[in-house]
């Protein structure tokens, strides 16, 4: 009810829900991750937009909601790691472009790199 969506509507929008115990969670003594597969994209975007503004709480604990990035896009982004490390080191904010590339502001100018040659 905290997301202003009825419980029935939420349950209808979810295809399957399961818990995943990751190595990261084991090493850092964190609770297991909960993965949810949605039937409708609208429900997923509603939840992601609402949790951006408000934090979700369950039993007085905050829940972090993350969007899954497809493996194909993650593999492409690995190639840009040298550039992202340099931008982070210099304190420059950047934004990922879909499907490939970066957008960042440097010396008050926006730069768009969508190929590895430009990077």
N, C-alpha and C positions, 0 to 999 in steps of 0.2 A: 504493500500500500504506500510505502514511502516514495515510490517512483510515479505516483499518480496513474498507475495502470492497474486495472483490476487483476486479482489473482487468476481468475479463469482465463482472461485474455493472455496473461503471461504464460500460463501452462499450455495454451493452444499454440503459441508462437515458438515453443521449444520442442525440438525433435528428440534430442537425447541429452542427458546430463550425466557426467561421470567424473570421478576423482582421479587425479594423476599424481603419483609420488615421484617427483623429479630429484635428480642428484643434487641440484642446487638447494632444494628444500631440505634434503637430508643433511647436507653439509652445514647449513646455516640454522638447523633446528627450527624450521618453519613449518606451518601446517601445509597439507597437501593442496595442490591447485585443483580448482573445479573448472572443467571445460564444458561449455554449453554449445550445442549445435542448434541453430535456429531454423525454423521452417520458412519464416518470412523475413526478408531483409528490413522491412519497415520496423519490426519489433526490435531487431538488433540495433538499428540506428537510433531509435528512440531511447533505448537504454544507454547507449554510448553518449548521446547528447545530454541526457539528464544527469548522468554521473560525472560529467565534466564540470557541471555547476555545483552539484551537491555530492557529498561523500555518502556512500552507502554504509549502513551499520547493521550488524547482525550480532545479537547478544553483547551489545556495548563494545564491539570491536569493529574497526574500520575495514572495509572491503575495497581492494584495489581492482578496478575493472580495466582490462587491457584488450586492445583489438589485435587479433591475430593477423600477421602479415604472411602472405603465401610464400612457400619455400623458393619459388622461382624468383620472386622479387628480392628475397633475402640474399640469394646467391649473387644476384647482380650487384646488390649494395656492398657486398664484401670487397669487390674490386675498387670501390671508392674509399676504403678504410684509411688509406694513406692521407687523403685529402681531409677527411673528417677529423682525424687525429690532429692534424696541423691547425684546422679551424678551432678545435676545442682548446688547443694549447695557447692560441692567440686570443681566446675569449670571444670569438666571432660566432654569432648564432646562425644556424642554417636550418633549412627545411628540405625534407626529401620530396622529390618529384616522382610521380607515378607514371609510367613503370620504371623509369630510369633517370637519374640525375639529381643535382642539388641546386638549391636557390639560396644565396646568402648575400648579405650587404657588407661591403668593404669600402672604406673611404667614401662613405655616403653615396655609393653607387650599387645598384643591384646587379649581381652576376648570376647567370644561369649556365650551369654546365650540364649538358645532357648527353655528352659523349666522353669517353675516356681520353680522347685526344685533346679536348678542351681543358680537361682537368690537369 
